[in-house]
Amino acid sequence: MTTAQKAGGGGAAIVIAGALLLAVLHQDWWWWDTDTLVFGTLPTGLAFHALYSILAASLWAFACVFAWPASFEEIESVEDGDEPTGASA
């Protein structure tokens, strides 16, 4: 049983919602006219995209842990010569 199955399988919905949120946040029109520097040297838009990249990587890591399809693991075990999970004898 995978982690997603133990948690009720809601991981895919969270990943989809997170991806949609990131798609909206990627349209960062609110930073275009700002002259503010972050840490004294980094333009605000670039700092936002650095944070955005960390959020996107975190979402992908979450997807790999909580929303990975169990069928992919079964395919791998069949290719290795093992019996698939739940196969009848």
C-alpha positions as CSV (number, residue, x, y, z in Angstrom):
1,M,0.0,0.0,0.0
2,T,1.4,3.4,-1.0
3,T,1.5,6.5,1.2
4,A,-1.2,8.1,-0.9
5,Q,-3.5,5.1,-0.3
6,K,-2.9,5.2,3.4
7,A,-3.7,8.9,3.5
8,G,-7.0,8.4,1.6
9,G,-5.6,9.3,-1.9
10,G,-6.2,13.1,-1.6
11,G,-2.6,13.8,-2.7
12,A,-3.6,14.1,-6.4
13,A,-6.2,16.8,-5.6
14,I,-3.7,18.8,-3.6
15,V,-1.1,18.5,-6.4
16,I,-3.6,19.7,-9.0
17,A,-4.7,22.6,-6.8
18,G,-1.1,23.5,-6.1
19,A,-0.3,23.4,-9.8
20,L,-3.2,25.7,-10.6
21,L,-2.1,28.1,-7.8
22,L,1.4,28.2,-9.1
23,A,0.1,28.8,-12.7
24,V,-1.7,31.9,-11.4
25,L,1.2,33.1,-9.3
26,H,3.5,32.8,-12.3
27,Q,1.7,35.7,-13.9
28,D,3.6,38.1,-11.6
29,W,2.4,41.4,-13.2
30,W,2.4,43.1,-9.7
31,W,6.2,43.2,-9.6
32,W,6.9,44.7,-13.0
33,D,6.9,48.4,-11.9
34,T,8.7,48.0,-8.6
35,D,12.2,49.4,-8.1
36,T,12.7,47.7,-4.7
37,L,15.7,45.5,-4.2
38,V,15.7,42.4,-2.0
39,F,18.8,42.0,0.2
40,G,20.0,45.3,-1.4
41,T,20.9,43.7,-4.8
42,L,18.2,41.3,-6.0
43,P,15.3,42.8,-8.0
44,T,11.9,41.9,-6.5
45,G,10.7,40.0,-9.6
46,L,13.8,37.9,-9.6
47,A,13.5,37.2,-5.8
48,F,9.9,36.2,-6.4
49,H,10.9,33.8,-9.1
50,A,13.5,32.2,-6.9
51,L,10.9,31.6,-4.3
52,Y,8.5,30.4,-7.0
53,S,11.1,27.9,-8.1
54,I,11.5,26.5,-4.6
55,L,7.7,26.2,-4.3
56,A,7.4,24.4,-7.6
57,A,10.2,22.0,-6.6
58,S,8.4,21.4,-3.3
59,L,5.1,20.7,-5.1
60,W,6.9,18.1,-7.3
61,A,8.5,16.4,-4.3
62,F,5.0,16.3,-2.6
63,A,3.6,14.8,-5.8
64,C,6.3,12.1,-5.9
65,V,5.6,11.1,-2.3
66,F,1.9,11.4,-1.9
67,A,0.3,11.2,-5.4
68,W,2.6,8.7,-7.3
69,P,0.4,6.1,-9.0
70,A,0.7,2.7,-7.5
71,S,0.3,1.1,-10.9
72,F,3.7,2.5,-11.9
73,E,5.3,0.4,-9.2
74,E,3.3,-2.7,-10.3
75,I,4.6,-2.3,-13.9
76,E,8.1,-2.1,-12.6
77,S,7.7,-5.3,-10.6
78,V,6.3,-7.1,-13.6
79,E,9.2,-6.1,-15.8
80,D,11.6,-7.4,-13.1
81,G,9.8,-10.8,-13.3
82,D,7.9,-10.5,-10.0
83,E,4.2,-11.1,-9.7
84,P,2.1,-7.9,-9.8
85,T,0.4,-6.9,-6.5
86,G,-3.1,-8.4,-6.3
87,A,-2.6,-10.9,-9.1
88,S,-4.4,-14.2,-8.7
89,A,-2.4,-17.4,-8.8
